[in-house]
């Protein structure tokens, strides 16, 4: 039975983990949009650079079946050094997907 998931958005698509996730998703036939800070040589369907301020971000996020958020700071930073790379992107994603078009499922 084919998967109903067709479009996947990956934030941090050009980071170490993101590159591998994108590669595996593409190998499985998914349409992948990468949201990155800076352009990168990725084999990807769509790329949105400067995604935290780009007007195309909301459209990409709202059109996704799945969002994989791989942005964030992994080294014990505090305050704004932690907020900007970790919390702000999650807030941007939540802002994009909230509303009547959001659906959820329970297991």
JOCOR-V447501 format. One record per residue. N is the residue number from 0. SS is DSSP state (~ for helix, > for strand, _ for the rest). OMEGA is omega as a letter, one per 30 degrees, with the letter a starting at -180 (NA if undefined). Layout:
n: <N | N>
ss: <SS | SS>
omega: <OMEGA | OMEGA>
//
This chain:
n: <0 | 1 | 2 | 3 | 4 | 5 | 6 | 7 | 8 | 9 | 10 | 11 | 12 | 13 | 14 | 15 | 16 | 17 | 18 | 19 | 20 | 21 | 22 | 23 | 24 | 25 | 26 | 27 | 28 | 29 | 30 | 31 | 32 | 33 | 34 | 35 | 36 | 37 | 38 | 39 | 40 | 41 | 42 | 43 | 44 | 45 | 46 | 47 | 48 | 49 | 50 | 51 | 52 | 53 | 54 | 55 | 56 | 57 | 58 | 59 | 60 | 61 | 62 | 63 | 64 | 65 | 66 | 67 | 68 | 69 | 70 | 71 | 72 | 73 | 74 | 75 | 76 | 77 | 78 | 79 | 80 | 81 | 82 | 83 | 84 | 85 | 86 | 87 | 88 | 89 | 90 | 91 | 92 | 93 | 94 | 95 | 96 | 97 | 98 | 99 | 100 | 101 | 102 | 103 | 104 | 105 | 106>
ss: <_ | _ | _ | _ | _ | _ | > | > | > | > | > | _ | _ | _ | _ | ~ | ~ | ~ | ~ | ~ | ~ | ~ | ~ | ~ | ~ | ~ | ~ | _ | _ | _ | > | > | > | > | > | _ | _ | _ | _ | _ | _ | _ | _ | _ | _ | > | > | > | _ | _ | _ | _ | _ | _ | _ | ~ | ~ | ~ | ~ | ~ | ~ | ~ | _ | _ | _ | > | > | > | > | _ | _ | _ | _ | _ | _ | _ | _ | _ | _ | ~ | ~ | ~ | ~ | ~ | ~ | ~ | ~ | ~ | ~ | ~ | ~ | ~ | ~ | ~ | ~ | ~ | ~ | _ | _ | _ | _ | _ | _ | _ | _ | _ | _>
omega: <a | l | l | l | a | a | l | l | l | l | a | a | a | l | a | a | a | l | a | l | l | a | a | l | l | l | l | l | l | l | a | l | l | l | a | l | a | l | l | l | l | l | a | a | a | l | l | l | a | a | l | a | a | a | l | a | a | l | a | a | a | l | a | l | a | l | l | a | a | l | l | a | a | a | l | l | a | l | a | l | l | a | a | a | a | a | a | l | l | l | l | l | l | l | a | a | a | l | a | a | a | l | l | l | l | a | NA>
//
